[in-house]
Amino acid sequence: MTSWIANWPAHGGRRAALLARFGLPSDYPLIDFSANLNPLGPPAWLSDWLTGAADRLAVYPNPDDDAPAQAIAAQQGLTPEQVLVTNGGAEAIYLAAALHAGGRALVVEPTFSEYRLACAHYGLSVESLALRGEAFELDVDAAERAMEGAVESAVERTEERTEERTEERTEERTGEGARAPASVLFLCRPNNPTGTLLPFETIERLLARGFETGTTVVVDEAFIDFSDEGALTPLLASAPNLVLLRSLTKLYDLPGLRLGYLLASPSLVRRARDLQMPWSVNALALGLVAPLLADADYLSRTRTWLADVRPGMPEAVRALGYAVPATQANFMLLDCGDAAEAEALFAFLLRRGLLSRHTHNFPGLDGRWLRLALRDSADNAVLLEALAAWRRA
Ligand SMILES: Cc1ncc(COP(=O)(O)O)c(C=O)c1O
């Protein structure tokens, strides 16, 4: 398994690496279904804004400027003290792990690989909770027991990867006696890569148990703006152990800008701020928070696009005979039966100019599935035609 993962990039959007892996030229035209970005592209006003803001690069970002946090707080119905602007959702994940350095983390798999990597970075031990069945359901009772520190008779697995993300260590432990309660539980809602979304009531239940066990519940809502369900923001009023992580890079198609934020109680936000590197968020990203959030037209066009492609696109793929779990995100999983078939389909799509996302580094998926972003109708039609051709072949 190690060598497989070593040969596959750890994230989507890695065109060059995958073209090289399959011996295709670097300028091979590709439609990218591997990164889960808004297909509308960045807002049209952005390039003029960036040109006009170029002089901001001549000074350090002002650490006392709370206008970005105020803009987020106003949109979310919170106070600026509950907001920390971060260098992408990724920095928010690493800060959430740093808050619990050396502790015991629970990660629900399959999920975004950075929770585990962030925990390894800050010396947390990590225990997996496996989502169950074709619908990828969380066993909430098992999650509660794991928060308490109860030992499951089932084998558990811990993994550590190096910075190069190539080494994996699997350690099996059974019945070692009582453990400390978990310091932190990482959840992703909707979950990457399954697209499934934990109900509000489940989160409330986990928060209540976490309050008793001293466990912080970190919910990554990087894709929540693509979902039909509401965000968990209202729960911050009653749950001091809740941390929400957001990303602005998916929604506004700006992964190169690096912009996200963390929401929590004022005291947790203060602690996270103390752990953040100085000038972590650049001046352009900071300056863009308010205008991005104010662009109501962009949001409404995004909702119109979403209504166009979901649930229609997953249904169309299912109609071709593929198993696709219901998704509340801007991507879907496609069951290929086994890893060899998934790699064959991956290569077939790539040669037809369609880049999908392998699932080798998602424990529990182990390469058997492909993840595909929902794109605009024209791109989706090309994908459907290719999937139908693969089926025929
Ligand atoms: C679930 C999840 N959270 C956070 C991130 C990181 O987002 P950002 O680009 O804002 O750092 C990603 C990126 O793929 C993601 O899938």
The ligand as an ORCA input file, in Angstrom:
! r2SCAN-3c Opt
* xyz 0 1
  C     -12.474     19.124      3.823
  C     -11.436     20.140      3.498
  N     -11.118     21.062      4.402
  C     -10.193     21.991      4.159
  C      -9.525     22.020      2.956
  C      -8.468     23.053      2.742
  O      -9.036     24.199      2.185
  P      -8.170     25.458      1.872
  O      -7.836     25.432      0.420
  O      -9.033     26.613      2.226
  O      -6.942     25.387      2.714
  C      -9.821     21.088      1.975
  C      -9.125     21.109      0.685
  O      -9.292     20.257     -0.146
  C     -10.809     20.116      2.243
  O     -11.139     19.190      1.347
*
